[in-house]
Amino acid sequence: MFFNIIFNDIVPIFVVMALGYAGAKMNAFTPSQTQALNKVVLNFALPAALFVSITKATREMLSEDLTLTLVSLIGIVALFFVCYW
């Protein structure tokens, strides 16, 4: 199950990054196009992909790895308060 999550959620991100790197090396995009693509990927595509990945998590998955769940929860709450203050 863990391998499936990594393969379905993280590998596509690295593939897109590699394609962007290859496109930049081949001068396939102008600087303005590159900035526009960066905005689309960072502001829309990546958050949407992460949201879909998070919503696939079931209660059973969270309870199987309770340590990771608690560390993630504490980390998110702590970072929220750091940003708030």
CYANA upper distance limits for C-alpha pairs under 8 A (distance plus 0.5 A):
  1 MET  CA      5 ILE  CA      6.87
  2 PHE  CA      6 ILE  CA      6.86
  3 PHE  CA      7 PHE  CA      6.49
  4 ASN  CA      8 ASN  CA      6.49
  5 ILE  CA      9 ASP  CA      6.36
  5 ILE  CA     10 ILE  CA      8.27
  6 ILE  CA     10 ILE  CA      5.74
  6 ILE  CA     11 VAL  CA      7.24
  7 PHE  CA     11 VAL  CA      5.80
  7 PHE  CA     12 PRO  CA      8.33
  8 ASN  CA     12 PRO  CA      7.53
  9 ASP  CA     13 ILE  CA      7.89
  9 ASP  CA     49 ALA  CA      8.01
  9 ASP  CA     50 LEU  CA      8.32
  9 ASP  CA     53 SER  CA      7.00
 10 ILE  CA     14 PHE  CA      7.25
 11 VAL  CA     15 VAL  CA      6.70
 12 PRO  CA     16 VAL  CA      6.67
 13 ILE  CA     17 MET  CA      6.75
 13 ILE  CA     46 LEU  CA      8.30
 14 PHE  CA     18 ALA  CA      6.57
 15 VAL  CA     19 LEU  CA      6.68
 16 VAL  CA     20 GLY  CA      6.65
 17 MET  CA     21 TYR  CA      6.67
 18 ALA  CA     22 ALA  CA      6.61
 19 LEU  CA     23 GLY  CA      6.53
 20 GLY  CA     24 ALA  CA      6.65
 21 TYR  CA     25 LYS  CA      6.76
 22 ALA  CA     26 MET  CA      6.76
 23 GLY  CA     27 ASN  CA      6.64
 23 GLY  CA     28 ALA  CA      5.69
 23 GLY  CA     29 PHE  CA      7.42
 24 ALA  CA     28 ALA  CA      6.62
 24 ALA  CA     29 PHE  CA      7.05
 29 PHE  CA     33 GLN  CA      6.26
 29 PHE  CA     34 THR  CA      6.54
 30 THR  CA     34 THR  CA      6.70
 31 PRO  CA     35 GLN  CA      6.82
 32 SER  CA     36 ALA  CA      6.80
 33 GLN  CA     37 LEU  CA      6.62
 34 THR  CA     38 ASN  CA      6.62
 35 GLN  CA     39 LYS  CA      6.78
 36 ALA  CA     40 VAL  CA      6.82
 37 LEU  CA     41 VAL  CA      6.62
 38 ASN  CA     42 LEU  CA      6.42
 39 LYS  CA     43 ASN  CA      6.03
 39 LYS  CA     44 PHE  CA      8.17
 40 VAL  CA     44 PHE  CA      5.90
 40 VAL  CA     45 ALA  CA      6.92
 41 VAL  CA     45 ALA  CA      5.23
 41 VAL  CA     46 LEU  CA      6.28
 42 LEU  CA     46 LEU  CA      6.08
 42 LEU  CA     47 PRO  CA      7.70
 43 ASN  CA     47 PRO  CA      7.17
 44 PHE  CA     48 ALA  CA      6.56
 45 ALA  CA     49 ALA  CA      6.61
 46 LEU  CA     50 LEU  CA      6.63
 47 PRO  CA     51 PHE  CA      6.52
 48 ALA  CA     52 VAL  CA      6.73
 49 ALA  CA     53 SER  CA      6.70
 50 LEU  CA     54 ILE  CA      6.63
 51 PHE  CA     55 THR  CA      6.67
 52 VAL  CA     56 LYS  CA      6.90
 53 SER  CA     57 ALA  CA      7.65
 57 ALA  CA     61 MET  CA      6.71
 57 ALA  CA     62 LEU  CA      7.63
 58 THR  CA     62 LEU  CA      6.99
 59 ARG  CA     63 SER  CA      6.59
 60 GLU  CA     64 GLU  CA      6.55
 61 MET  CA     65 ASP  CA      7.36
 62 LEU  CA     66 LEU  CA      6.75
 62 LEU  CA     69 THR  CA      6.62
 63 SER  CA     69 THR  CA      8.25
 65 ASP  CA     69 THR  CA      6.94
 66 LEU  CA     70 LEU  CA      6.62
 67 THR  CA     71 VAL  CA      6.62
 68 LEU  CA     72 SER  CA      6.47
 69 THR  CA     73 LEU  CA      6.61
 70 LEU  CA     74 ILE  CA      6.57
 71 VAL  CA     75 GLY  CA      6.43
 72 SER  CA     76 ILE  CA      6.55
 73 LEU  CA     77 VAL  CA      6.68
 74 ILE  CA     78 ALA  CA      6.46
 75 GLY  CA     79 LEU  CA      6.57
 76 ILE  CA     80 PHE  CA      6.60
 77 VAL  CA     81 PHE  CA      6.86
 78 ALA  CA     82 VAL  CA      6.73
 79 LEU  CA     83 CYS  CA      6.64
 80 PHE  CA     84 TYR  CA      6.51
 81 PHE  CA     85 TRP  CA      6.54
